[in-house]
């Protein structure tokens, strides 16, 4: 397990809003990615249920299990020495009511070294968030686009209801969340809600007016092959690892086929 001295906490993340310091968040799913993010100064690492679409190749996040969440969170938390690590509670535990949610969240904290959990949904999840917080588990909220409700929403769409967004964000704050993600809403709405809240907002596809930003590790580096689809509009590719890895693999295959790999330098000689 990584050395946790000097680590951030949920409380420190909340206080970053008061000091005006922007919060850098990355979604990661494994030890190497989390270790790199932590060493680079990322403030919070989210183990998202997006592991279902990004790593498992599923069309939605709905198939991710609690056991898979615990597995990935334990690995990520082991790598992080400074960043807060938050586990995304998968469908349908928080949809089943406060008691079921508390049991699931307690398992996450008991079986990993995560700081807390993320619970998706606004006013409709307020009682669940409150119960989890009262159980001593820090909660990161999530309002705006709700991927776990993708079937009810009819797809991944920009959310444009300011009244509902405000109501949801305030309900999450009142329930005790230390911060909240705002996903896929028009930027002026996200900025308006951010100004109303005492807790930080972490934007993804919500503009620069939020208190922090979150991107998926794989999107940062074009690590996922989106096929005919473009990189998500909200993401910025900082380095194109997809191209580098593709070139490297093709070279490797060619060298194996031609006999150029392994060379004498990569082989073991006879006993001396």
C-alpha positions as CSV (number, residue, x, y, z in Angstrom):
1,X,0.0,0.0,0.0
2,X,1.3,3.5,-0.8
3,X,2.5,5.8,1.9
4,X,-0.4,8.0,2.8
5,X,1.5,10.7,4.8
6,X,0.6,14.1,3.3
7,X,-2.4,12.7,1.6
8,X,-5.4,14.9,0.7
9,X,-8.8,14.3,2.3
10,X,-12.4,14.9,1.4
11,X,-12.4,17.9,3.8
12,X,-9.3,19.3,2.1
13,X,-11.0,19.0,-1.3
14,X,-14.0,20.9,0.0
15,X,-11.7,23.7,1.3
16,X,-10.0,24.1,-2.1
17,X,-13.2,25.9,-3.2
18,X,-12.7,28.6,-0.5
19,X,-9.1,29.1,-1.4
20,X,-9.9,29.4,-5.1
21,X,-7.6,26.4,-6.1
22,X,-8.9,24.5,-9.0
23,X,-9.3,20.7,-8.5
24,X,-7.7,18.3,-11.0
25,X,-9.5,14.9,-11.2
26,X,-8.7,11.9,-13.3
27,X,-10.8,8.7,-13.7
28,X,-8.5,5.7,-13.6
29,X,-9.0,1.9,-13.2
30,X,-5.5,0.3,-12.6
31,X,-2.3,0.6,-10.6
32,X,0.0,2.1,-13.4
33,X,-2.5,4.8,-14.4
34,X,-3.3,5.7,-10.8
35,X,0.4,5.8,-9.9
36,X,1.2,8.2,-12.8
37,X,-1.8,10.4,-11.9
38,X,-0.9,10.6,-8.3
39,X,2.8,11.4,-9.0
40,X,1.7,14.2,-11.4
41,X,-0.3,16.0,-8.7
42,X,-3.8,14.9,-9.5
43,X,-6.0,15.8,-6.5
44,X,-8.7,13.1,-6.8
45,X,-8.8,9.8,-8.6
46,X,-12.2,8.4,-9.4
47,X,-12.6,4.7,-10.0
48,X,-15.6,5.2,-12.3
49,X,-18.2,2.7,-13.3
50,X,-17.2,3.9,-16.8
51,X,-14.7,0.9,-16.5
52,X,-17.6,-0.9,-18.1
53,X,-17.4,1.0,-21.3
54,X,-13.8,2.0,-21.3
55,X,-12.1,-1.2,-20.2
56,X,-14.8,-3.9,-20.5
57,X,-16.1,-2.8,-23.9
58,X,-19.7,-2.6,-22.8
59,X,-22.2,-0.2,-24.5
60,X,-23.3,1.2,-21.1
61,X,-22.0,1.2,-17.4
62,X,-25.0,-0.8,-16.2
63,X,-23.3,-4.2,-16.2
64,X,-20.5,-3.3,-13.8
65,X,-20.7,-5.2,-10.5
66,X,-19.9,-4.2,-7.0
67,X,-17.2,-6.9,-6.9
68,X,-15.6,-5.4,-10.0
69,X,-15.7,-1.9,-8.5
70,X,-14.0,-3.2,-5.3
71,X,-11.4,-5.0,-7.3
72,X,-10.4,-1.9,-9.3
73,X,-10.7,0.5,-6.4
74,X,-8.4,-1.6,-4.2
75,X,-5.8,-1.5,-7.0
76,X,-6.1,2.2,-7.5
77,X,-6.0,3.1,-3.8
78,X,-2.8,1.0,-3.4
79,X,-1.1,3.2,-6.0
80,X,-2.2,6.6,-4.6
81,X,-0.1,8.3,-1.8
82,X,-1.5,11.8,-2.1
83,X,-4.7,11.9,-4.1
84,X,-8.2,11.2,-2.7
85,X,-9.6,8.0,-4.1
86,X,-13.3,7.7,-4.7
87,X,-15.2,4.6,-5.9
88,X,-18.2,5.0,-8.1
89,X,-21.1,3.0,-6.7
90,X,-22.5,0.9,-9.6
91,X,-26.1,0.3,-10.6
92,X,-28.4,-0.5,-8.9
93,X,-27.3,-0.3,-5.2
94,X,-28.1,3.4,-4.7
95,X,-31.4,3.0,-6.6
96,X,-32.5,0.4,-4.1
97,X,-32.7,2.7,-1.1
98,X,-30.5,4.0,1.8
99,X,-30.1,0.6,3.5
100,X,-28.8,-1.2,0.5
101,X,-26.6,1.7,-0.5
102,X,-25.0,1.9,3.0
103,X,-24.2,-1.8,2.9
104,X,-22.6,-1.5,-0.5
105,X,-20.6,1.6,0.4
106,X,-19.5,0.0,3.6
107,X,-18.1,-2.9,1.7
108,X,-16.2,-0.6,-0.6
109,X,-14.5,1.1,2.4
110,X,-13.9,-2.1,4.3
111,X,-12.3,-3.9,1.4
112,X,-10.3,-1.1,-0.2
113,X,-8.3,2.0,1.0
114,X,-10.7,4.4,-0.8
115,X,-11.6,7.7,0.9
116,X,-15.2,7.6,-0.1
117,X,-17.8,6.9,-2.8
118,X,-19.6,8.6,-5.6
119,X,-23.4,8.5,-5.7
120,X,-25.2,9.4,-8.9
121,X,-28.4,11.4,-8.8
122,X,-29.7,14.6,-7.2
123,X,-32.8,15.3,-5.2
124,X,-34.0,11.7,-5.7
125,X,-30.9,10.4,-4.1
126,X,-30.7,12.9,-1.2
127,X,-31.9,10.5,1.4
128,X,-29.5,7.8,0.3
129,X,-26.5,10.3,0.3
130,X,-27.5,11.5,3.8
131,X,-27.7,7.9,5.1
132,X,-24.2,7.1,3.7
133,X,-22.7,10.3,5.1
134,X,-24.3,9.6,8.5
135,X,-22.6,6.1,8.3
136,X,-19.3,7.9,8.2
137,X,-18.6,7.5,4.5
138,X,-17.6,10.6,2.5
139,X,-19.8,11.1,-0.6
140,X,-19.0,12.8,-3.9
141,X,-22.3,13.7,-5.6
142,X,-23.1,13.5,-9.3
143,X,-25.7,15.7,-11.1
144,X,-26.5,16.6,-14.6
145,X,-26.3,13.7,-17.1
146,X,-26.8,10.5,-15.2
147,X,-25.2,7.6,-17.1
148,X,-26.8,5.0,-14.9
149,X,-30.2,6.4,-16.1
150,X,-29.2,6.2,-19.8
151,X,-32.1,4.0,-20.7
152,X,-34.6,6.3,-19.1
153,X,-33.0,9.3,-20.7
154,X,-32.9,7.7,-24.1
155,X,-29.2,8.2,-24.6
156,X,-26.3,10.5,-23.5
157,X,-27.6,14.0,-24.0
158,X,-26.6,17.5,-22.9
159,X,-28.8,18.5,-19.9
160,X,-30.5,21.9,-20.3
161,X,-32.8,22.2,-17.3
162,X,-31.3,24.9,-15.0
163,X,-34.1,24.6,-12.4
164,X,-33.6,20.9,-12.0
165,X,-29.8,21.1,-12.1
166,X,-29.9,23.7,-9.3
167,X,-32.4,21.7,-7.3
168,X,-30.4,18.6,-7.6
169,X,-27.1,20.2,-6.7
170,X,-28.5,22.0,-3.6
171,X,-30.1,18.7,-2.5
172,X,-26.8,16.9,-2.8
173,X,-25.0,19.6,-0.8
174,X,-27.7,19.6,1.9
175,X,-27.5,15.8,2.2
176,X,-23.8,16.2,3.1
177,X,-21.7,15.5,0.0
178,X,-18.2,17.0,0.1
179,X,-18.3,17.9,-3.6
180,X,-20.3,17.1,-6.7
181,X,-19.6,16.2,-10.3
182,X,-21.6,18.1,-12.9
183,X,-21.8,16.2,-16.2
184,X,-22.7,17.3,-19.6
185,X,-24.6,20.5,-19.0
186,X,-24.3,23.8,-20.8
187,X,-21.5,25.8,-19.4
188,X,-23.4,28.9,-18.2
189,X,-25.8,26.7,-16.2
190,X,-22.8,24.9,-14.6
191,X,-21.2,28.2,-13.7
192,X,-24.5,29.5,-12.2
193,X,-24.9,26.4,-10.0
194,X,-21.2,26.5,-9.0
195,X,-21.7,30.1,-7.7
196,X,-24.7,28.9,-5.6
197,X,-22.9,26.0,-3.9
198,X,-20.6,26.0,-0.8
199,X,-19.1,22.7,-2.0
200,X,-16.9,22.3,-5.0
201,X,-18.2,21.3,-8.4
202,X,-16.2,19.0,-10.7
203,X,-17.1,19.5,-14.3
204,X,-17.0,17.0,-17.2
205,X,-18.5,18.6,-20.3
206,X,-19.7,21.5,-18.1
207,X,-17.3,24.3,-19.0
208,X,-14.5,26.2,-17.2
209,X,-16.9,27.8,-14.6
210,X,-16.7,24.7,-12.3
211,X,-14.3,24.5,-9.4
212,X,-12.5,21.5,-11.0
213,X,-12.4,19.3,-14.0
214,X,-12.4,15.5,-14.6
215,X,-11.2,13.5,-17.5
216,X,-10.9,9.8,-18.1
217,X,-7.2,8.7,-18.2
218,X,-7.8,6.9,-21.5
219,X,-9.3,10.0,-23.1
220,X,-6.4,12.2,-22.0
221,X,-4.0,10.0,-24.0
222,X,-6.3,8.7,-26.8
223,X,-5.7,5.3,-25.3
224,X,-9.1,4.0,-26.3
225,X,-9.8,3.2,-29.9
226,X,-13.1,5.0,-30.6
227,X,-13.3,3.5,-34.0
228,X,-15.3,5.6,-36.4
229,X,-16.4,7.9,-33.5
230,X,-14.5,11.0,-32.5
231,X,-12.8,11.7,-29.2
232,X,-15.6,12.9,-26.8
233,X,-16.3,16.6,-27.3
234,X,-15.5,17.4,-23.6
235,X,-12.1,15.7,-23.7
236,X,-8.7,17.0,-24.8
237,X,-6.0,14.6,-26.0
238,X,-2.8,15.7,-24.3
239,X,-0.6,12.9,-25.8
240,X,-1.6,10.4,-28.6
241,X,-0.6,7.1,-27.1
242,X,-2.9,5.2,-29.4
243,X,-0.7,6.1,-32.3
244,X,2.5,5.4,-30.5
245,X,1.3,2.0,-29.2
246,X,-0.1,1.0,-32.6
247,X,3.3,1.8,-34.3
248,X,5.2,-0.1,-31.6
249,X,3.0,-3.2,-31.8
250,X,3.3,-3.3,-35.6
251,X,7.1,-3.1,-35.3
252,X,7.1,-5.9,-32.8
253,X,4.9,-8.1,-35.0
254,X,7.2,-7.4,-38.0
255,X,10.3,-8.2,-36.0
256,X,8.9,-11.5,-34.8
257,X,7.8,-12.5,-38.2
258,X,11.2,-11.6,-39.8
259,X,13.3,-13.1,-37.0
260,X,14.8,-9.7,-36.0
261,X,13.5,-10.2,-32.4
262,X,14.9,-11.5,-30.2
263,X,18.6,-10.6,-31.0
264,X,21.6,-11.9,-29.2
265,X,21.3,-9.0,-26.7
266,X,17.8,-10.3,-25.7
267,X,18.8,-13.9,-25.5
268,X,20.7,-16.0,-22.9
269,X,23.9,-17.7,-23.8
270,X,25.2,-21.0,-22.7
271,X,26.7,-21.7,-19.2
272,X,30.1,-20.3,-18.6
